[in-house]
Amino acid sequence: MAPPLKTGKRNYSYSFVNPNLKSVECLAKKITPDELTNFREKYGYILSLLKMPFTKDEQEGVHTLLQFYHPSLRCFAFTDYLLAPTLEEYSSFLGIPVGKEVPYYSAMKAPDSIEIAKALYLSKSVVEANLTKKGGCHGFRMEFLVKRGCDAAEANEWDTFRAILALGIYGIVMFANVPDFVDMNAIHIFILQNPIPTLLGDVYHSVHHRNEQKGGLVRFCAPLLYRWFRSHLPERGAFVDSRHTSRWAERIMGLELRTLSGTTDPWTIWKLL
């Protein structure tokens, strides 16, 4: 029998990136029902991220989850089980397959204006005229993307519109860095069209780093991590009934493996023997 793990709330203080979604939501309102279908076929369900407001209660849920991170095991350790997000789960949530090609890494050569123009269905001259710098990063200001996206919708240039809307979600929601700005890293990941490994890598890297620092700002798509965590929690019973009276820590500590819902994939949930 394996020795019991030391689990429990450590009270490290974490904060989360809280991006301004108004600009991306403004663009999303321009999409028609037919184009919504086309958008999903090419870019998956990333529009759903705009419908996942990260409420105070949800922030508390993720904040509590992070207290259970086990740095040696690189997962979340609870009373009688271990829990860890997987590529397959993130892929399923966003409807984006995990590509076979090498995923994004920071040492990759940044895309040039020709590659960016091709991905956004824009001219090279427009791309070069609007690439700028903010907060030490190169990329596009959201005000440019919103204007160009709205112009594309009005002109029925739907390839351009869909690409700009998707890029806005990548830069503002999935890989947020500088406020109201889509940086070159997000642009590069968008061009590669293989975001799932990076999304998951951001979780593990940021949580592990901040655990070592005993708290701080965690840089990952927190609403998506909450969606993953919530998918494993009970949908009925004491856990749900006590949501208005008990804090997250108290509710989570009362859970056992048999009470979890969602997938029972052994790579996602491990029972402590």
C-alpha positions as CSV (number, residue, x, y, z in Angstrom):
1,M,0.0,0.0,0.0
2,A,1.4,3.4,-0.9
3,P,2.0,5.9,1.9
4,P,-0.7,8.5,2.2
5,L,0.1,11.9,0.6
6,K,0.1,15.1,2.5
7,T,-2.9,17.0,1.1
8,G,-4.8,20.0,2.2
9,K,-5.2,23.7,1.8
10,R,-2.0,25.7,2.2
11,N,-3.5,29.1,1.9
12,Y,-1.1,30.4,-0.9
13,S,-2.6,33.5,-2.4
14,Y,-3.1,33.4,-6.2
15,S,-4.5,35.9,-8.6
16,F,-5.7,35.5,-12.2
17,V,-5.5,37.3,-15.5
18,N,-8.8,39.1,-16.0
19,P,-8.9,40.2,-19.7
20,N,-11.2,42.8,-21.1
21,L,-13.6,40.8,-23.4
22,K,-15.6,43.7,-24.7
23,S,-13.6,44.1,-27.9
24,V,-13.8,40.4,-28.8
25,E,-17.5,40.3,-27.9
26,C,-18.1,43.2,-30.2
27,L,-16.6,41.3,-33.1
28,A,-18.5,38.1,-32.2
29,K,-21.8,39.9,-32.4
30,K,-21.2,40.3,-36.2
31,I,-21.1,36.6,-37.0
32,T,-24.2,35.2,-38.7
33,P,-25.7,31.7,-38.0
34,D,-24.2,30.3,-41.2
35,E,-20.8,31.8,-40.5
36,L,-21.0,30.5,-36.9
37,T,-21.1,26.9,-38.4
38,N,-18.1,27.7,-40.7
39,F,-16.2,29.2,-37.8
40,R,-16.7,26.2,-35.6
41,E,-15.6,23.9,-38.4
42,K,-12.3,25.7,-38.7
43,Y,-11.6,27.0,-35.3
44,G,-13.5,24.7,-32.9
45,Y,-15.6,25.8,-30.0
46,I,-13.3,28.7,-28.9
47,L,-16.3,31.1,-29.0
48,S,-17.6,29.3,-26.0
49,L,-14.8,30.9,-24.0
50,L,-16.6,34.3,-24.3
51,K,-19.6,32.7,-22.6
52,M,-17.6,31.6,-19.6
53,P,-17.5,34.6,-17.3
54,F,-15.0,34.0,-14.6
55,T,-17.2,34.9,-11.6
56,K,-16.0,35.4,-8.0
57,D,-17.3,32.0,-7.0
58,E,-15.5,30.3,-10.0
59,Q,-12.3,32.2,-9.1
60,E,-12.6,30.9,-5.5
61,G,-13.0,27.4,-6.9
62,V,-9.8,27.6,-9.0
63,H,-8.0,29.3,-6.2
64,T,-8.9,26.4,-3.9
65,L,-8.0,23.8,-6.5
66,L,-4.5,25.3,-6.7
67,Q,-4.0,24.7,-3.0
68,F,-4.0,21.0,-3.7
69,Y,-1.3,21.1,-6.3
70,H,1.4,18.5,-5.5
71,P,4.8,19.7,-6.9
72,S,6.5,16.3,-6.9
73,L,3.6,14.5,-8.7
74,R,2.7,17.5,-11.0
75,C,-1.0,17.0,-10.3
76,F,-3.7,17.9,-7.8
77,A,-3.7,15.5,-4.8
78,F,-6.8,15.0,-2.8
79,T,-7.9,12.7,0.0
80,D,-8.0,9.4,-1.9
81,Y,-7.3,10.4,-5.5
82,L,-5.1,12.4,-7.9
83,L,-6.6,14.7,-10.6
84,A,-4.8,16.2,-13.6
85,P,-6.0,17.8,-16.8
86,T,-5.1,16.1,-20.1
87,L,-4.6,17.0,-23.7
88,E,-7.6,14.9,-24.6
89,E,-9.9,16.7,-22.2
90,Y,-8.8,20.2,-23.4
91,S,-9.2,19.0,-27.0
92,S,-12.7,17.8,-26.3
93,F,-13.8,21.0,-24.6
94,L,-12.6,23.3,-27.4
95,G,-13.3,20.9,-30.3
96,I,-9.7,21.3,-31.6
97,P,-7.6,18.1,-32.3
98,V,-4.1,17.9,-31.0
99,G,-1.8,18.3,-34.0
100,K,0.9,15.8,-34.9
101,E,3.4,18.6,-35.6
102,V,5.7,20.1,-33.0
103,P,3.7,22.4,-30.7
104,Y,4.7,26.0,-30.2
105,Y,7.8,26.8,-28.1
106,S,9.3,30.2,-27.5
107,A,12.5,29.6,-29.3
108,M,10.7,29.1,-32.6
109,K,11.3,31.7,-35.3
110,A,8.5,34.3,-35.2
111,P,6.3,34.4,-38.3
112,D,7.0,37.1,-40.9
113,S,4.5,39.5,-42.3
114,I,3.8,37.3,-45.3
115,E,2.8,34.3,-43.1
116,I,0.7,36.5,-40.9
117,A,-1.1,38.1,-43.9
118,K,-1.8,34.6,-45.3
119,A,-3.3,33.4,-42.1
120,L,-5.5,36.5,-41.7
121,Y,-6.4,36.9,-45.4
122,L,-5.0,40.4,-45.4
123,S,-2.5,42.1,-47.6
124,K,1.2,42.2,-46.5
125,S,1.1,46.0,-46.5
126,V,-1.9,46.1,-44.1
127,V,-0.1,43.7,-41.8
128,E,3.1,45.7,-41.8
129,A,1.3,49.0,-41.3
130,N,-0.5,47.8,-38.2
131,L,2.1,45.6,-36.4
132,T,3.1,47.6,-33.5
133,K,4.7,47.4,-30.0
134,K,3.1,47.5,-26.6
135,G,4.4,46.6,-23.2
136,G,7.7,45.4,-24.8
137,C,5.8,43.0,-27.1
138,H,5.1,43.1,-30.9
139,G,1.7,42.4,-32.2
140,F,-1.7,44.0,-33.1
141,R,-3.8,46.4,-31.0
142,M,-7.3,45.1,-30.6
143,E,-8.8,48.3,-31.9
144,F,-7.2,47.6,-35.3
145,L,-8.5,44.0,-35.3
146,V,-12.0,45.1,-34.3
147,K,-12.1,47.7,-37.0
148,R,-10.7,45.4,-39.7
149,G,-13.0,42.6,-38.6
150,C,-16.1,44.8,-38.7
151,D,-15.1,46.0,-42.1
152,A,-14.7,42.5,-43.3
153,A,-18.1,41.5,-42.0
154,E,-19.7,44.5,-43.8
155,A,-18.0,43.5,-47.0
156,N,-18.9,39.8,-46.6
157,E,-15.2,38.9,-46.4
158,W,-15.9,36.1,-44.1
159,D,-12.6,34.3,-44.3
160,T,-10.9,37.4,-43.1
161,F,-13.6,38.0,-40.4
162,R,-13.4,34.5,-39.0
163,A,-9.6,34.6,-38.9
164,I,-9.5,38.0,-37.1
165,L,-12.2,36.9,-34.6
166,A,-10.3,33.7,-33.9
167,L,-7.1,35.6,-33.5
168,G,-8.7,38.0,-31.0
169,I,-9.9,35.1,-28.9
170,Y,-6.4,33.5,-29.0
171,G,-4.7,36.8,-27.9
172,I,-7.2,38.2,-25.4
173,V,-8.7,35.0,-23.8
174,M,-6.6,31.9,-24.5
175,F,-3.1,33.4,-24.3
176,A,-3.7,36.8,-22.6
177,N,-0.6,38.8,-22.0
178,V,-0.7,42.6,-22.6
179,P,-4.2,44.1,-22.1
180,D,-6.2,44.8,-25.3
181,F,-3.3,43.6,-27.4
182,V,-2.6,40.4,-29.3
183,D,1.1,39.7,-29.0
184,M,3.3,37.8,-31.4
185,N,3.3,34.6,-29.3
186,A,-0.5,34.4,-29.7
187,I,-0.2,35.2,-33.4
188,H,2.3,32.4,-33.8
189,I,0.2,29.8,-32.0
190,F,-2.8,30.9,-34.1
191,I,-0.9,30.3,-37.3
192,L,0.3,26.8,-36.1
193,Q,-3.3,25.9,-35.3
194,N,-2.2,23.5,-32.5
195,P,-3.1,25.4,-29.3
196,I,-4.0,22.6,-27.0
197,P,-0.5,21.6,-25.9
198,T,0.3,25.2,-25.2
199,L,-2.9,25.8,-23.2
200,L,-2.2,22.8,-21.0
201,G,1.5,23.6,-20.8
202,D,0.6,27.1,-19.5
203,V,-1.4,25.5,-16.7
204,Y,1.4,23.2,-15.5
205,H,4.2,25.7,-15.9
206,S,2.4,28.6,-14.3
207,V,0.9,26.6,-11.4
208,H,4.2,24.8,-10.7
209,H,6.2,28.1,-10.8
210,R,3.8,29.9,-8.6
211,N,3.6,27.0,-6.2
212,E,7.4,27.4,-5.7
213,Q,6.9,31.1,-5.2
214,K,4.1,30.4,-2.7
215,G,1.5,32.3,-4.8
216,G,1.2,35.1,-7.2
217,L,-0.3,35.7,-10.6
218,V,-0.9,32.5,-12.5
219,R,-0.9,33.0,-16.3
220,F,-3.2,30.5,-18.0
221,C,-6.7,30.4,-19.3
222,A,-8.3,30.1,-15.8
223,P,-12.0,29.8,-17.0
224,L,-11.0,26.7,-19.1
225,L,-9.3,25.1,-16.1
226,Y,-12.4,25.8,-14.0
227,R,-14.5,24.1,-16.7
228,W,-12.2,21.1,-16.6
229,F,-12.4,20.9,-12.8
230,R,-16.1,21.4,-12.7
231,S,-16.6,18.5,-15.1
232,H,-15.3,16.1,-12.5
233,L,-17.4,17.4,-9.6
234,P,-20.7,16.0,-8.6
235,E,-23.8,17.4,-10.3
236,R,-26.2,16.5,-7.5
237,G,-26.1,15.7,-3.8
238,A,-24.4,17.3,-0.8
239,F,-21.7,19.0,-2.9
240,V,-24.2,20.9,-4.9
241,D,-26.7,21.4,-2.1
242,S,-24.0,23.1,0.1
243,R,-22.7,25.5,-2.5
244,H,-24.4,28.5,-0.9
245,T,-23.4,27.6,2.6
246,S,-20.0,26.0,2.4
247,R,-16.7,27.3,1.2
248,W,-15.0,25.5,-1.7
249,A,-12.3,24.1,0.6
250,E,-14.9,22.5,2.9
251,R,-16.8,21.1,-0.1
252,I,-13.8,19.7,-1.9
253,M,-12.3,18.1,1.3
254,G,-15.5,16.1,1.7
255,L,-15.3,14.5,-1.8
256,E,-14.1,11.0,-2.4
257,L,-13.2,9.2,-5.7
258,R,-16.6,7.5,-5.8
259,T,-18.4,10.8,-5.7
260,L,-16.7,12.4,-8.7
261,S,-18.5,12.8,-12.0
262,G,-17.2,13.0,-15.5
263,T,-14.5,10.9,-17.1
264,T,-12.9,7.9,-15.3
265,D,-10.0,7.9,-17.7
266,P,-7.1,6.4,-15.6
267,W,-4.8,9.1,-17.0
268,T,-7.1,11.8,-15.6
269,I,-8.0,10.3,-12.2
270,W,-5.8,8.0,-10.2
271,K,-7.0,6.2,-7.1
272,L,-4.5,6.2,-4.2
273,L,-3.9,2.6,-3.3
